[in-house]
Amino acid sequence: MSNLLFWSQIVLQTLTLFVLLLGLAGLIVPIFPGLTVMWLATLVYALVQAASGLMPWWDWLLFGFITLLMIGGNIVDNLIIAKKMRGHEIPWKNILLCYAVGIVVSFFFTPLIGLIATPLTLLGLEYLRFRDREKAFASARVFLIGWGSAFAARFAIGSAMIVLWLLWAFL
């Protein structure tokens, strides 16, 4: 029976790590909830471990830290982009429209095409608003800087989640 338990742990850890890495890679797409996907992987891991009686209190503590990172990361992500864009006085309707176009395009084509469509949509909307190419490009540049900053923050938080899970799984 211990041999079966050993191999089931290997499979569980491999699948969990795969989903964690998939979630981390998915963070490049603004609409993909990578941190939440990563958290769900650790939740499933925790539930399986708890059902097996292999979940001591310090593992729950690490899971709690992972949960806080996921919540904080999802909040920080939105704050960074919104602050950058609103600091440049881009109207909310343009922000929401460019995100909506990015989501729709991602569903019909690929997330990569949606990623390209989002700033291009903002560029077009801002051009219609200003009738000035330089101002429109400045708005799109602000969006891309905000997105890049938010991605860096999400990636750092996602990496920290993986490190905590590795500590939990292998120590």
C-alpha positions in Angstrom: 0.0 0.0 0.0 2.9 2.4 0.7 4.1 1.9 -2.8 0.7 3.0 -4.1 0.7 6.0 -1.8 4.2 7.0 -3.0 3.2 6.9 -6.7 -0.1 8.6 -6.1 1.8 11.4 -4.4 4.2 11.7 -7.4 1.2 11.9 -9.8 -0.6 14.5 -7.6 2.6 16.6 -7.2 3.4 16.4 -10.9 -0.2 17.4 -11.9 -0.2 20.2 -9.4 3.1 21.6 -10.6 2.0 21.4 -14.2 -1.2 23.4 -13.4 0.9 25.9 -11.4 3.3 26.4 -14.3 0.4 26.6 -16.8 -1.2 29.3 -14.6 2.1 31.2 -14.4 2.5 31.1 -18.2 -1.1 32.2 -18.6 -0.4 35.4 -16.7 0.8 36.9 -19.9 -2.8 37.1 -21.1 -4.6 39.9 -19.2 -8.0 38.2 -19.1 -6.7 34.8 -18.0 -7.1 34.3 -14.2 -3.7 32.7 -13.8 -3.3 33.4 -10.1 -6.8 31.9 -9.4 -6.0 28.8 -11.5 -2.8 28.4 -9.5 -4.7 28.8 -6.3 -7.3 26.2 -7.4 -4.5 23.7 -8.1 -3.1 24.2 -4.5 -6.7 23.9 -3.1 -7.2 20.6 -4.8 -3.7 19.5 -3.6 -4.7 20.6 0.0 -8.0 18.7 -0.1 -6.4 15.5 -1.4 -3.6 15.8 1.2 -6.2 16.4 4.0 -8.3 13.5 2.9 -5.2 11.3 3.0 -4.3 12.6 6.5 -1.1 14.2 5.2 -1.9 17.9 5.9 -0.3 19.2 9.2 -1.0 22.7 10.4 2.1 24.2 8.8 0.9 23.0 5.4 -2.4 24.8 6.1 -0.4 27.9 7.0 1.5 27.8 3.7 -1.8 27.3 1.9 -3.1 30.4 3.8 -0.2 32.4 2.5 -0.8 31.2 -1.0 -4.5 32.3 -0.7 -3.4 35.7 0.5 -1.0 36.1 -2.4 -3.7 35.1 -4.9 -6.2 37.6 -3.4 -3.6 40.4 -3.2 -2.3 39.6 -6.7 -5.7 39.9 -8.3 -6.3 43.2 -6.5 -2.9 44.6 -7.3 -3.2 43.7 -11.0 -6.4 45.7 -11.4 -5.1 48.7 -9.4 -1.8 49.0 -11.4 -3.5 49.0 -14.8 -6.4 51.3 -13.7 -4.1 53.7 -11.9 -1.9 54.0 -15.0 -4.7 54.5 -17.4 -6.9 56.7 -15.2 -3.7 58.8 -14.4 -3.6 59.5 -18.1 -7.3 60.4 -18.0 -8.3 57.7 -20.4 -12.2 57.4 -20.1 -13.6 54.4 -18.4 -15.7 53.6 -21.5 -12.6 53.3 -23.6 -10.9 51.1 -21.0 -13.9 48.8 -20.8 -14.4 48.7 -24.6 -10.8 47.8 -25.3 -10.9 45.0 -22.7 -14.3 43.7 -24.1 -12.8 43.6 -27.6 -9.7 41.8 -26.3 -12.0 39.2 -24.6 -14.2 38.7 -27.6 -11.2 38.4 -30.0 -9.6 35.9 -27.6 -12.6 33.7 -27.8 -12.9 33.8 -31.6 -9.2 33.6 -32.4 -6.5 33.2 -29.8 -5.5 34.9 -26.6 -2.4 36.2 -28.4 -4.6 37.9 -31.0 -6.8 39.3 -28.2 -3.6 40.6 -26.5 -2.8 42.5 -29.7 -6.4 43.7 -30.3 -6.7 45.3 -26.9 -4.1 48.1 -27.2 -5.0 48.5 -30.9 -8.6 49.0 -29.9 -7.6 51.6 -27.3 -5.4 53.3 -29.9 -8.4 53.6 -32.3 -10.8 54.8 -29.6 -8.3 57.4 -28.3 -7.7 58.5 -31.9 -11.4 59.0 -32.3 -11.5 61.0 -29.1 -8.5 63.2 -29.7 -8.2 63.2 -33.5 -4.5 63.3 -32.8 -2.2 60.4 -33.5 0.4 61.4 -30.9 -2.1 61.6 -28.1 -3.7 58.3 -29.2 -0.2 56.6 -29.2 0.5 58.1 -25.8 -2.7 56.5 -24.4 -1.8 53.1 -25.9 1.7 53.4 -24.5 0.3 54.1 -21.1 -1.8 51.0 -21.4 1.1 48.9 -22.4 3.3 50.2 -19.6 0.4 49.5 -17.1 -0.1 46.0 -18.5 3.7 45.3 -18.3 3.9 46.5 -14.7 0.8 44.5 -13.8 2.3 41.4 -15.5 5.6 41.8 -13.6 3.7 42.1 -10.3 1.5 39.1 -11.1 4.5 37.0 -12.3 6.4 37.8 -9.1 3.4 36.8 -7.0 2.8 33.7 -9.0 6.4 32.7 -8.6 6.1 33.2 -4.9 3.0 31.0 -4.8 5.0 28.2 -6.6 7.9 28.6 -4.1 5.5 28.3 -1.2 3.9 25.2 -2.7 7.3 23.6 -3.4 8.2 24.2 0.3 4.8 22.7 1.3 5.1 19.7 -1.1 8.7 18.7 -0.6 9.6 19.6 3.0 
